Amino acid sequence: MNAQIAQDKPLQGLKVLDITHMLAGPYCTWMLGLMGADVIKVERPGEGDFARAIAPFRDDESLYFMSVNRNKRSITLNLKTEEGKQILRDLIAQSDILVENNRAGVMDRLGLGYQDARAINPRLIYASISGYGQTGPYRHKPAFDVIAQAVSGMMSITGQEGGPPARVGVSIGDIASGLFAAVAVLAAVEGRHKSGEGAFVDVSMMDCQLALMENAVSRYLNAGEVPVRLGSRHPLIAPFQSFNTADQPIAICVDTEPQWHRFCHALGVEALLDDPRFADGPMRAARHAELEPLLNAVFSQGRRDDFLERLEAADVPCSPINSIPEVTQDPQVAHRQVLVEVPEASGIKYVGAPFHYNGGPVSGETAPPALGAHNEEILAELGLDSVRIAELRRIGVL
Amino acid sequence: MNAQIAQDKPLQGLKVLDITHMLAGPYCTWMLGLMGADVIKVERPGEGDFARAIAPFRDDESLYFMSVNRNKRSITLNLKTEEGKQILRDLIAQSDILVENNRAGVMDRLGLGYQDARAINPRLIYASISGYGQTGPYRHKPAFDVIAQAVSGMMSITGQEGGPPARVGVSIGDIASGLFAAVAVLAAVEGRHKSGEGAFVDVSMMDCQLALMENAVSRYLNAGEVPVRLGSRHPLIAPFQSFNTADQPIAICVDTEPQWHRFCHALGVEALLDDPRFADGPMRAARHAELEPLLNAVFSQGRRDDFLERLEAADVPCSPINSIPEVTQDPQVAHRQVLVEVPEASGIKYVGAPFHYNGGPVSGETAPPALGAHNEEILAELGLDSVRIAELRRIGVL
């Protein structure tokens, strides 16, 4: 074991069975593999993960698939055959974690639900991610990202004031559930050190959106405020939004009294400091509609980069509103080594770990696997010989 | 220990020092406390966490603060005094995890940075969350949510097509970094079982936004596509968006060929199935601009609830675009017990855990603490007697 790799691979030694597709499940197991877990992705023979069919492609591989399936090995298994199920049971017997994001009930009907898996391996941590969770009146309804964003209220608070609801520009309905699943699974790994027992983690995409909206929901339930779309504005803090300048827009944030003082001085609007309407944070937030035109008048008179310079010198939080091409050229992004190449797929660049671990970027990501690329390797680890593997392939199990 | 509580509290026994404020840090430690960790929140005497000043209030407590500071104890400590630092060092000596989201360099200047803490407790897992990370040219810049959303490109891909950039309706700049920090910290807890050593986790809010945008960044870097704002539409899948009907809008998602067939039959537009322009998923995505008006014409002729009924019967993912009041009344949300009350703060409702753990909702959340509510209790655990505690209060350490 390479000591350098081990230092940023704290999950080395954990075996993860990944019966996931599209995004929520794969995102969860991407994180686990990134941190060193041995992730075995189980895919349908022939087509594999639905995401493999999503454009655009690079060298015939889907970029959508590749991005969240690094650091995994792929085995094909037809789970509708008894032989396929038996291989999965054998894999379950030696795994620490299983993550699946099929619709609620699918794994049970295959005889591979949590109770089945627990009978094989009581130490298994089994995580199911679904649109609405494994229980309740909606449990059998299908849900994809836009459904989770719509049904949860997330779209109702994203977009321009008075305009139509907008979807968050990434699939946050999927991604959030993948992240919450990773948190719950890793907590269960810790619990297992004490209890010796596995756990069942049942993650609902709809509930995860509510957890992201904890503030909006609390304001409605406990203060009677109905959260709505606010463009770039924060509901509780002002000024905390984007402003148009004479050229490009600028984002700024003034959250504390010292920041407010520095902000007004930097913009040359000291008179606002004496204006009783804006005397403290809650007042500025309540009167944002009076404050905003005053600041619009200031920002419209100058260029973005000049404002950035003045506000940065005054230590006021501010930034350009970068496009994706712009952020990929950003010197901070380069310094942090956020954009990574994996050795087996040279020339292709991905977003890597969003944190440094023990003083440097998390390294050693491996390329996303071709469909069934590790069939022989994984089956050999289970003790199957090449004759048996050829037979399984012939009868359509792999 | 209550067996019922223990079953859904896998982090019981872990001690967490929380030197956080506002949102990113508190969100991370909310998750840890929810799962059973003993979280001690260290706050400035007098004012405490900046979030305590953010409106709206309920019984003089900030709802913003309360929502993400459940399941914690609060101690006030003036970290600019030697006595305050010594108490923090004593707490570090017996903690498993420290989470802080001060600006990069602040903890080092206090003599309480990772190297200082490690000298006291080499098993400590120390997580720093900041706008841009602890390294690089932007490391000292201040950043709050809207800055992270702007600088990362997230705002550039959220909002209506051709309209201005919109902020994601929740503080995803903060929340995502709190979730990634929780993942990295819990992975480090597992790593410590093998190495016996702690770790330093350096989380960048900007990098976390990039990790949410993994698909958009990959499409730009590897296929030359410049991701832009698309309203409610998915960049790669169609139809996957909201449509206006004769009354309320509806969200739908058609991702697979069987879904496309069921969708066309349910809407009575079987002719589309024979239209060569829409023969498969990539073609429908590429020609969404031709497909969308055809579907608009259909949806404009009926009522949302009728479409929901037909599409649900056909097993096509669909939903209303709920407001926050609507989602809080949803029967699935009620069934999942996502909205929780904590006993000490009756009448106040929060969003609880977005996952069930071992068959039921995560229970036993405790009320957010008043500022310094646990000063005596925590200091007594460190062996300080009431005379010394009174002295510390007198000289302004607490």
Interface residues (C-beta under 8 A of the other chain):
Chain A: A6 K9 P10 L11 Q12 G13 L14 M22 M31 M35 F50 A53 I54 A55 P56 R58 L63 Y64 M66 S67 V68 G131 Y132 G133 Q134 T135 G136 P137 Y138 K141 P142 A143 F144 D145 V146 I147 Q149 A150 V151 S152 G153 M154 M155 S156 I157 T158 G159 Q160 G163 P164 P165 A166 R167 V168 G169 V170 S171 I172 I175 A176 S177 L179 F180 A181 A182 V183 A184 L186 A187 A188 V189 E190 G191 R192 H193 K194 S195 A199 F200 V201 D202 V203 S204 M206 D207 C208 L210 A211 L212 M213 E214 N215 A216 V217 S218 R219 Y220 L221 N222 A223 E225 V226 P227 R229 L230 G231 S232 R233 H234 L236 I237 F240 Q241 S242 P249 A251 I252 C253 D255 T256 G281 P282 A285 A286 E312 D315 V316 P317 C318 S319 P320 I321 N322 S323 I324 P325 E326 V327 T328 D330 P331 Q332 V333 H335 R336 V338 L339 I348 K349 Y350 V351 A353 P354 F355 H356 Y357 N358 G359
Chain B: A6 K9 P10 L11 Q12 G13 L14 M22 M31 M35 F50 A53 I54 A55 P56 R58 L63 Y64 M66 S67 V68 G131 Y132 G133 Q134 T135 G136 P137 Y138 K141 P142 A143 F144 D145 V146 I147 Q149 A150 V151 S152 G153 M154 M155 S156 I157 T158 G159 Q160 G163 P164 P165 A166 R167 V168 G169 V170 S171 I172 I175 A176 S177 L179 F180 A181 A182 V183 A184 L186 A187 A188 V189 E190 G191 R192 H193 K194 S195 A199 F200 V201 D202 V203 S204 M206 D207 C208 L210 A211 L212 M213 E214 N215 A216 V217 S218 R219 Y220 L221 N222 A223 E225 V226 P227 R229 L230 G231 S232 R233 H234 L236 I237 F240 Q241 S242 P249 A251 I252 C253 D255 T256 G281 P282 A285 A286 E312 D315 V316 P317 C318 S319 P320 I321 N322 S323 I324 P325 E326 V327 T328 D330 P331 Q332 V333 H335 R336 V338 L339 I348 K349 Y350 V351 A353 P354 F355 H356 Y357 N358 G359
